[in-house]
Amino acid sequence: MNRYARWIPAVAVPALVVAGAIAVPAVASAAPTLPEKSPAQVLAMVADAKGVSYSGTLEQSSNLGLPQLPASAASPHAAASDSTAADLLQLLSRTNRIRVYVDGETKQRVQVLDDLAERDVVRNGSTVWTWDSKGRKATKVTLPSKGAATKSDSTVTPASLAAKLIAAVQPATQLSVSSTASIAGRDAYQLTMTPKTAGTLVRDVVLSVDAKTGLPLQVRVDATGQKAAAVTVGFTAIDYGKPDAKLFDFSAPSGAKVTTKDLSQAKRPEGNHGAVPQGADAARPSTVGTGWSTIAVLPAASDDRSRGLQSQKLFGQLTQKVAGGSAVQTSLVSVLFADDGRVLVGAVPVSALQAAAG
Amino acid sequence: MLLASELGTLFRRVRTIAMLGALALVPILIAVAVKVTTAGDSGRGPAFLDQITQNGLFVAFTALVVSIPLFLPMTVGVVAGDTIAGEASHGTLRYLLVAPSGRLRLLAVKYAGAAAFCLAATSVVVVSGVIVGALLFPVRDVTLLSGDTIGPGDFAIRCVLLAGYVVLSLLGLSAIGLFISTLTSVPVGAMAATIVLSAVSQILDNLPQLEAIQPYLFSHLWLGFGDLLRQPISWDSYGQNALLQLGYVTVFGGAAVWRFLTKDVLS
């Protein structure tokens, strides 16, 4: 036999395996055909989907064009002051797996699955537990009973809520129900919200809604000038069965550090804005512009909190110097730390922030 | 019959016994080191190291975490790299092929032997870890990653699943070793190449620039057994790992078969 011919299977078998790996998911996501619905009908379906029980796995991925940080900066062994920022960055820069278990409106459990670690939030009635396996830290929060607040909610029908929502977003947003899709094996409507202004970095927001249950299955945010989605959160698997009741019976394991917070007696502020101290009033953020190109302006903090932030190592790695301050530019959101201490945030290019800072 | 004699030869070999003994030492060393040093609260070192003092059952788990990147691939590389090349270097390969057993069957038996070693090596780490952990530390209910607590009986089931996951993870590497072993008659070269490949795969897995190819590296899901310590168990990585390893076994097993069937055996 020819010297080279005998290597043909060694090439052909991997080619087959790779072709299989690519072809199988492609076949699985063929678009279904569903009866047509208007944006209002789809939103009404979402508002109507209350008290649904399900369990599922979500995947969240971001593609914000953030600079690639060295692994050490995002590791749990980084300096304590950096760790919160690093946690946030980790959430933004990598794919996260999340499991959710929902049994009606009062029992929920969310698990963020990290490598050999996990963060949990468990709600059972008015008790909420949070758990972080890395620090073995647990927090128990007792929620206030809803009382009168729920009464006014009951008069709102899903359809009227949807109509209100649409009236609120219509001036700045083009709504359309685009092609139907299959998310986590469920047929889904895709509601596309496209900003009417060209001044924003958001190209569109696509909400995929389960055609049978009305549960939102995926949210995708696309940025202008970027083919890959900027942020995607969506189910990869979902099961509309009642989750095991034991999952909601959480108590802190032995050896955990437990903190307790009781909010059951906490009263809501009853419109007494006059009582807010002057200092807090001065620090309230203001906004510039409307709709999608709104810019939030956070006034300079009187304490040296922001200066502390700017001295951190991560800050220098993330920002770049621009005229009038230093800026973080992602594909979706820009932040400008002005030299006078103000912080400007918006889904707009940095140049728009500089213009707003004056 | 052929398989029985192959397993007998493999596990009677001094080298195999020495490697299994070294693997058994890993959990013992960890447990003793934690026992003699009092400071157990630092967040450094592999995950769960600080939990050993509270619960001896974590010794087995920590030992697996420590062994997977280096010790297990190294011993498996030695066994898998030796399969065909070892016989060739001893000059015994042609006698094996003179017997009417067929080359395909010989290769299958050799691979089964390597897989049996994967099972034995993993079991040794787990069993030795459980025994030494129970001797030196208190045995209590185990806190899972999810914060839920399970009894020692449930934990035993999860340990078996865990060992199964690790064995599964090593099957792809064994197939690669088998293939390399058919290429040469110098066993040390095949062993070294297999071990180096496992290290290269793990290094590539840590470079953020290569994110696109990382899901296809055979070592990508080696540490995915954390999913077995959640409540409820997440089977995602088990399934993905099985599929990934099956791909490697198919590709490199196929390549090994083709190479071996067309090879001129001269020694």
Interface residues (C-beta under 8 A of the other chain):
Chain A: M1 R6 W7 P9 A10 V13 P14 V17 A21 T57 Q68 A71 P76 H77 R97 R99 Q111 L113 D115 L116 A117 E118 D120 W129 W131 S133 K134 G135 R136 A138 D244 L247 F250 A252 P253 S254 G255 A256
Chain B: G43 R44 A47 F48 Q51 Q54 V65 R140 D141 T143 L145 S146 G147 D148 T149 N206 P208 Q209 Y216 L223 G226 D227 R230 Q231 P232 S234 D236 G247 T250 V251 G254 A255 W258 R259 T262
